[in-house]
């Protein structure tokens, strides 16, 4: 199965249903199930921003399954949608203008927690036998 490595706290926010998009500078044609791998590195500023949620943030583990259903170009329209959805979660994407960052949002649905599995992550999509 395909997997993607995501820094904490973002991986856990996806697993817990707070974050429905994963943002990358590259687009994908892939649609289907994917494993969410919590990488070993942390976004320390974001960790502070979400400490009020009292969540656990495992690292170096596959923690969830999801389905990529779309890949959307990040533009001002999507930024407005994200600002209404959850400005705290999507703050980094909302605050950038289209001229500063033109990435892509992978729409994640059917998010399911799984029993954590130790794994080393990789860049881009990678394969993991589950």
C-alpha positions as CSV (number, residue, x, y, z in Angstrom):
1,X,0.0,0.0,0.0
2,X,1.2,3.5,-0.7
3,X,2.3,5.6,2.3
4,X,3.2,9.2,2.9
5,X,5.4,10.7,5.7
6,X,4.1,13.7,7.4
7,X,5.7,15.7,10.2
8,X,4.0,15.9,13.6
9,X,1.6,17.4,14.7
10,X,0.1,17.3,11.2
11,X,0.0,13.5,10.9
12,X,-2.0,13.3,14.2
13,X,-4.2,16.1,13.2
14,X,-5.1,14.1,10.1
15,X,-5.6,11.0,12.1
16,X,-7.9,12.8,14.6
17,X,-10.0,14.4,11.8
18,X,-8.9,18.0,12.3
19,X,-7.0,18.2,9.0
20,X,-8.6,17.1,5.7
21,X,-5.8,18.2,3.3
22,X,-2.2,17.4,3.1
23,X,-0.2,20.1,1.2
24,X,2.7,19.5,-1.1
25,X,4.6,21.5,-3.8
26,X,3.9,18.7,-6.3
27,X,0.7,17.4,-7.7
28,X,-0.4,13.8,-7.9
29,X,-2.7,11.8,-10.1
30,X,-2.9,9.0,-7.5
31,X,-6.3,8.4,-6.0
32,X,-6.9,5.7,-3.5
33,X,-5.9,4.4,-0.1
34,X,-2.8,5.7,1.6
35,X,-1.1,5.1,4.9
36,X,-0.3,8.1,7.1
37,X,3.2,7.9,8.5
38,X,4.2,10.2,11.4
39,X,7.7,11.2,10.6
40,X,10.5,11.6,13.2
41,X,10.8,15.3,12.7
42,X,8.5,17.8,14.4
43,X,7.1,21.2,13.4
44,X,7.9,22.8,16.8
45,X,5.9,26.0,16.2
46,X,2.8,24.0,15.2
47,X,3.3,21.6,18.2
48,X,2.9,24.6,20.5
49,X,-0.1,25.9,18.6
50,X,-2.0,22.6,19.2
51,X,-0.9,21.7,22.7
52,X,-4.3,22.7,24.0
53,X,-5.8,19.6,22.2
54,X,-3.8,17.3,24.6
55,X,-3.1,14.8,21.8
56,X,-0.4,12.2,21.6
57,X,2.1,12.7,18.8
58,X,3.9,9.4,18.0
59,X,6.9,9.6,15.7
60,X,8.3,7.0,13.3
61,X,5.0,5.1,13.1
62,X,2.2,4.5,10.6
63,X,-0.8,5.8,12.5
64,X,-3.8,6.0,10.1
65,X,-5.3,5.1,6.7
66,X,-7.0,7.5,4.4
67,X,-8.2,7.9,0.9
68,X,-6.9,10.5,-1.4
69,X,-9.9,11.6,-3.4
70,X,-8.6,14.7,-5.1
71,X,-5.6,16.9,-5.7
72,X,-6.5,20.6,-5.7
73,X,-4.3,23.5,-6.8
74,X,-4.0,25.9,-3.8
75,X,-5.4,29.2,-4.9
76,X,-7.2,32.1,-3.2
77,X,-10.5,30.3,-3.5
78,X,-9.2,27.2,-1.6
79,X,-7.5,29.5,0.9
80,X,-10.9,31.1,1.6
81,X,-12.6,27.7,2.1
82,X,-9.8,26.6,4.5
83,X,-10.1,29.9,6.4
84,X,-13.8,29.2,7.0
85,X,-13.2,25.5,7.8
86,X,-10.4,25.9,10.4
87,X,-8.1,28.9,10.5
88,X,-6.0,27.4,13.2
89,X,-5.2,24.2,11.3
90,X,-4.8,25.8,7.9
91,X,-3.1,29.0,9.1
92,X,0.2,28.4,7.2
93,X,-1.6,27.9,3.9
94,X,-4.1,30.7,4.4
95,X,-1.4,33.2,5.3
96,X,0.6,32.7,2.0
97,X,-0.6,34.5,-1.1
98,X,-0.8,32.8,-4.4
99,X,2.3,34.6,-5.6
100,X,4.3,33.3,-2.6
101,X,3.3,29.6,-2.7
102,X,1.4,27.6,-5.3
103,X,1.2,24.1,-4.0
104,X,-1.4,21.4,-4.0
105,X,-3.8,20.0,-1.4
106,X,-4.4,16.3,-1.4
107,X,-8.0,15.8,-0.2
108,X,-8.2,13.1,2.4
109,X,-11.4,11.2,3.2
110,X,-12.3,8.0,5.0
111,X,-9.7,8.6,7.7
112,X,-9.2,5.7,10.1
113,X,-6.9,5.3,13.0
114,X,-4.9,2.1,13.0
115,X,-2.7,0.4,15.6
116,X,0.6,2.2,15.3
117,X,3.3,0.3,13.2
118,X,7.0,1.2,13.5
119,X,8.3,2.3,10.1
120,X,11.0,4.5,8.6
121,X,9.6,7.1,6.3
122,X,10.7,8.3,2.9
123,X,10.1,11.3,0.6
124,X,7.1,11.4,-1.7
125,X,4.9,8.3,-1.8
126,X,6.4,5.0,-0.8
127,X,5.3,1.4,-0.5
128,X,4.6,-0.4,2.7
129,X,3.3,-4.0,3.1
130,X,0.6,-4.0,5.7
